Amino acid sequence: MKLNDMQVKSLLRKGKPGRYAIGQGLYLRVSNEGTGFWVVRYTANDRRREITLGTYPGLTLANAAMKAAKLKAEVKEGIDPLVERKRVDSVKIKIVDDLAADWVKDCEKRLKYPNIPRRVYEKDLQPIFGELPLDRITPLDIRAALDKITDSGRPSIANDALMYCKQIFRHGIRLGLMPSNPADAFTVQHAGGAEKSRSRALSVAELTEVFACFRDNIGQFKRENYLAAALLLILGVRKGELIAAKWIEFDFDAAEWNVPIERSKTGVALKVPLPTVAVDWLQELRIRASGSAYVFPTRRSSKNYGHISPDTLNAALKKLFDDKKLTVDHFTIHDLRRTCRSLLAGAGIPSHVAERCLNHKVKGMEGIYDRYDYLDERREALQEIADLLRPVIDPVKA
């Protein structure tokens, strides 16, 4: 029996459960609760199927009939609507943000530090084109993002952003979501340009001026930033190793810091001997941390970190340069690590000990056979650097 709209309303008023034919495979199914569902019966791949279209009256009889006709046409083309619906439900990648999130998951499987590409995307790419549908992203959007980063004076980040753009959209092509890569035509010349290896190391005279500037602008370059810079300088560790440090890693009785393997760039756990002044600074930081598990706890709510952002120190230093408060030649936070290495060499510390102080991998056969960690030698070396720089960093206490 074929039904019209009035008959559908009548059936639902009566609330009699059952399945009632409309025609062309479309049925009205009335539940025990008196709710009406539109279903279509069809055959695909020699299998009888039934798929729900929606409920009445949200989906009217006329619209249900149109949907049923479209579905039947798809079946004739060899498409199984039920299988396609399950497939569509599993694919949530519609805009660039969705694709980037899926790419980051892939990075987490492959990369030791997936937070780096995630941070570059979220800070510099997402605001430009993160909400665009995949079929709307164009090379103009890529150029806009790269230009904005380059104009902010961060050429190396622009190059990284271009690399990540290419990877993200290549991921989209691999998943069959995009026909081409909108970032493919760009090279580093269109981003930050060819990068030169940095060789900047600060002299003791420059460090004296720099730390005096930090003290004079303590409201802008906070005390925690000051102590972080001081620790980076006298310990020679990487910024990422320090800012994510937890108190549980420190043995103050032995004056040692145990950097876990998952945060060591060389993939080897590192024991860092702590000069006397470093222990003093860390004890001050412990008070400032107010019970946090981190030495440098985040200063604002963050989904990604319990510690300060990797950009915090760089941003604070850049502000001092932008405001013309720092007048020495430009340097970066990472240059403090290079400065430590330079000071070690200037103090006559043997190269193999200085390299171990910076947790550099020793190359060649020497690296294979020399497993001694030179802890005592490193302790003496770092203490010598700390004694040299304490009057610069703590002039009153010195």
C-alpha positions in Angstrom: 0.0 0.0 0.0 1.4 3.4 -1.0 0.9 6.2 1.5 0.4 9.9 1.1 1.2 12.6 3.7 -2.2 12.6 5.4 -2.0 8.8 5.8 1.4 9.1 7.3 0.1 11.5 9.9 -2.8 9.2 10.6 -0.6 6.2 11.2 1.6 8.1 13.6 -1.4 9.4 15.5 -2.6 5.7 15.9 0.9 4.7 17.0 0.6 1.3 15.5 4.1 -0.3 15.1 5.0 -1.7 11.7 6.6 -1.0 8.3 4.5 0.8 5.7 5.5 1.0 2.0 5.6 4.4 0.3 7.1 3.2 -3.0 10.4 2.8 -4.8 11.9 1.0 -1.8 10.9 3.8 0.7 9.2 2.7 3.9 7.8 4.4 7.0 8.8 2.4 10.0 6.7 3.2 13.1 8.4 2.2 16.4 6.7 0.9 19.6 7.0 4.5 21.0 5.1 5.8 18.0 8.1 7.5 16.3 8.2 7.4 12.5 11.5 6.6 10.7 12.1 6.7 6.9 14.0 3.7 5.7 15.0 2.6 2.2 15.5 -1.1 1.2 17.8 -1.9 -1.6 20.1 -4.6 -3.0 23.8 -4.0 -3.4 26.4 -6.7 -4.2 23.7 -9.3 -4.0 22.9 -8.4 -0.4 19.7 -7.0 0.9 20.3 -3.7 2.7 18.2 -1.2 4.7 19.3 2.3 5.6 17.6 5.0 7.7 17.2 8.4 6.2 15.7 10.3 9.1 12.6 10.8 11.2 9.2 12.3 10.5 8.2 15.2 10.6 11.8 16.5 10.6 12.2 14.9 7.2 9.0 15.3 5.2 7.5 12.7 2.9 8.5 14.7 -0.2 12.1 15.1 0.9 12.3 11.5 2.0 11.1 10.4 -1.5 13.8 12.6 -3.1 16.5 11.2 -0.9 15.3 7.6 -1.7 15.4 8.3 -5.4 18.9 9.7 -5.2 20.0 6.7 -3.1 18.6 4.3 -5.7 20.4 6.1 -8.4 23.7 5.6 -6.5 23.0 1.9 -6.1 22.6 1.6 -9.9 26.1 3.2 -10.2 27.5 0.4 -8.0 27.7 2.5 -4.8 26.5 1.0 -1.5 25.1 4.0 0.5 25.3 2.1 3.8 29.0 1.4 3.3 29.6 5.0 2.1 27.9 6.4 5.2 30.2 4.4 7.5 33.1 5.6 5.5 32.1 9.2 5.6 31.5 9.0 9.3 35.0 7.9 9.8 36.6 10.7 7.8 36.5 13.9 9.8 39.2 15.8 7.7 37.4 18.7 6.1 39.5 21.8 6.8 43.3 22.5 7.0 43.1 22.3 10.9 41.7 18.7 10.6 44.5 17.7 8.2 47.2 19.3 10.3 45.9 17.5 13.4 46.0 14.2 11.6 49.6 15.0 10.3 50.7 15.8 13.9 49.5 12.4 15.0 51.7 10.9 12.3 54.6 13.1 13.5 54.1 11.8 17.0 54.9 8.3 15.7 58.0 9.3 13.7 59.5 12.3 15.5 61.3 12.6 18.8 60.0 16.2 19.3 56.6 16.5 17.6 55.8 19.6 19.7 58.1 21.6 17.4 56.1 21.2 14.2 52.9 21.5 16.2 54.0 24.7 17.7 55.0 26.3 14.4 51.7 25.3 12.8 49.6 26.6 15.7 51.4 29.9 16.1 52.2 30.8 12.5 50.1 28.8 10.0 46.8 28.1 11.8 45.8 31.8 12.1 46.3 32.3 8.4 44.5 29.3 6.8 43.6 26.8 9.5 39.9 27.2 9.0 39.9 27.0 5.2 38.4 23.9 3.5 41.0 21.8 1.8 39.6 22.6 -1.6 40.0 26.4 -0.9 43.6 26.6 0.1 45.8 28.2 -2.6 49.5 29.2 -3.0 48.5 32.8 -2.1 47.6 31.6 1.4 50.9 29.9 1.7 52.7 33.1 0.6 50.7 35.2 3.1 51.8 33.0 6.0 55.5 32.9 4.9 55.6 36.7 4.4 54.1 37.4 7.8 56.8 35.2 9.5 59.6 36.7 7.4 58.4 40.2 8.1 58.5 39.5 11.9 62.3 38.8 11.6 62.2 35.0 11.9 63.7 33.6 8.7 64.6 30.2 10.1 61.0 29.8 11.4 59.8 30.8 7.9 61.9 28.0 6.4 60.6 25.5 8.9 57.0 26.7 8.3 57.4 26.1 4.6 58.8 22.6 5.2 55.8 21.8 7.4 53.4 23.2 4.9 54.8 20.9 2.3 54.5 17.9 4.6 51.0 18.7 5.7 49.6 19.0 2.2 51.7 16.0 1.0 49.9 14.1 3.8 46.6 15.3 2.3 47.6 14.0 -1.1 48.6 10.7 0.4 45.2 10.4 2.0 43.5 11.2 -1.3 42.0 14.4 0.1 43.8 16.8 -2.2 44.8 16.6 -5.9 47.9 18.8 -5.5 50.2 20.5 -3.0 49.7 24.4 -2.8 53.2 24.8 -1.2 55.2 22.8 -3.8 56.2 25.7 -5.9 57.9 27.5 -3.0 61.5 27.2 -2.0 63.5 28.7 0.9 64.2 31.7 -1.3 60.5 32.5 -1.0 60.6 32.0 2.8 63.6 32.9 5.0 66.3 32.4 2.5 69.4 30.2 2.7 70.4 29.9 6.3 74.0 30.3 7.4 75.5 28.5 10.4 75.6 30.8 13.4 78.9 31.5 15.1 77.9 34.1 17.6 79.5 33.8 21.0 79.4 36.6 23.6 82.5 38.0 25.4 82.6 38.4 29.1 82.4 42.2 28.6 79.2 41.7 26.5 77.8 39.3 29.1 78.4 42.0 31.7 76.4 44.5 29.7 73.6 41.9 28.9 73.0 40.8 32.5 73.1 44.4 33.7 70.3 45.1 31.1 68.4 42.1 32.3 68.6 43.4 35.9 67.6 47.0 34.9 64.5 45.6 33.1 63.4 43.0 35.6 59.7 43.9 35.0 60.2 43.0 31.3 62.8 40.3 31.6 61.5 38.5 34.7 63.7 37.0 37.4 62.8 33.5 36.3 64.0 34.4 32.8 67.2 35.8 34.2 68.0 32.6 36.1 67.1 30.5 33.1 69.6 32.5 31.0 72.2 32.2 33.7 71.8 28.4 34.0 71.9 28.0 30.2 75.2 29.9 30.1 77.1 28.1 32.9 75.7 24.6 32.2 75.8 24.7 28.4 72.6 22.6 28.2 70.0 23.0 25.5 67.0 25.3 26.1 64.5 22.5 25.7 66.3 20.3 28.2 66.2 23.1 30.8 62.8 24.7 30.5 61.0 21.3 30.8 63.1 20.2 33.8 61.2 18.7 36.8 62.4 18.9 40.4 62.4 15.1 40.6 65.4 15.1 38.2 67.6 17.0 40.7 69.8 15.4 43.4 70.9 18.4 45.4 72.9 16.3 47.9 75.1 15.1 45.0 74.8 18.5 43.2 73.6 16.7 40.0 70.8 17.0 37.5 69.7 13.8 35.7 68.3 14.8 32.3 66.0 11.9 31.2 66.6 10.2 27.9 63.3 11.3 26.4 64.4 15.0 26.7 68.0 14.5 25.6 68.6 15.4 22.0 71.3 12.8 21.6 69.0 10.0 22.8 71.2 9.3 25.9 70.4 10.2 29.5 72.7 12.9 30.8 74.1 13.6 34.2 74.9 17.3 34.6 77.2 18.3 37.5 75.9 21.4 39.2 78.3 24.2 40.2 77.7 25.7 43.7 76.0 28.8 42.3 73.7 26.8 40.1 72.4 25.0 43.2 71.7 28.4 44.8 69.8 29.6 41.8 67.8 26.4 41.6 66.8 26.7 45.2 65.5 30.2 44.5 63.6 28.9 41.6 62.1 26.1 43.7 60.6 28.8 46.0 59.3 30.7 43.0 57.8 27.5 41.5 55.3 27.5 44.4 54.9 23.7 44.6 54.9 23.0 40.8 56.5 19.9 39.6 58.4 22.0 37.0 61.4 24.2 37.6 59.9 26.8 35.2 56.1 26.3 35.5 53.8 27.8 32.9 52.7 31.3 33.7 49.3 31.0 32.0 46.9 28.1 31.2 48.3 25.9 28.4 47.0 22.8 26.7 50.4 21.8 25.5 52.9 22.5 28.4 53.1 22.4 32.2 56.2 24.5 31.9 56.9 27.8 30.1 56.5 27.9 26.4 59.6 27.3 24.3 59.2 30.8 22.9 59.1 32.6 26.3 62.9 33.3 26.6 63.3 34.2 22.9 60.3 36.6 23.0 61.5 38.3 26.2 65.0 38.8 24.7 63.6 40.0 21.4 61.5 42.6 23.2 64.7 44.1 24.8 66.3 44.3 21.3 63.2 45.8 19.7 63.0 48.5 22.5 66.7 49.3 21.9 67.5 48.5 25.6 70.1 45.9 24.5 72.8 47.5 22.5 75.3 44.6 22.1 75.3 42.9 18.7 72.3 40.7 18.2 72.3 37.2 19.8 69.8 34.5 20.5 69.1 32.4 23.6 70.8 29.4 21.8 74.0 31.6 21.5 74.4 31.3 25.3 75.1 27.6 24.8 77.8 28.4 22.1 79.2 31.1 24.5 79.6 28.4 27.2 81.6 26.3 24.7 83.7 29.3 23.8 84.4 30.0 27.4 85.4 26.4 28.1 87.9 26.5 25.2 89.2 29.9 26.5 89.7 28.3 29.9 91.9 25.6 28.4 89.4 22.8 29.0 90.3 19.8 26.8 88.0 19.5 23.7 86.7 16.1 24.6 85.6 17.3 28.0 84.1 20.5 26.7 82.1 18.5 24.1 80.8 16.2 26.8 79.8 19.3 28.9 77.5 20.2 26.0 76.3 16.6 25.6 77.6 16.5 22.0 78.0 13.1 20.4 81.6 12.3 19.9 82.1 11.3 16.2 83.9 8.4 14.7 85.7 5.6 16.4 86.4 7.7 19.5 82.7 8.0 20.1 82.2 4.2 19.8 85.0 3.3 22.3 85.0 6.2 24.7 82.1 5.6 27.0 83.5 7.4 30.0 81.3 10.3 30.9 84.0 12.5 32.4 81.7 13.5 35.3 84.5 14.7 37.6 86.3 16.6 34.8 83.0 18.2 33.7 82.3 19.2 37.2 85.6 21.0 37.5 85.2 22.6 34.1 81.7 23.9 34.7 82.7 25.1 38.2 85.5 27.1 36.6 83.0 28.8 34.2 80.6 29.5 37.0 83.3 31.1 39.1 84.3 33.2 36.1 80.7 34.4 35.4 79.3 34.7 39.0 80.6 38.3 39.3 78.8 39.1 36.0 75.5 37.4 36.9 75.4 38.0 40.7 77.6 41.1 41.1 76.3 41.9 44.6 76.7 38.4 46.1 80.0 37.9 44.4 
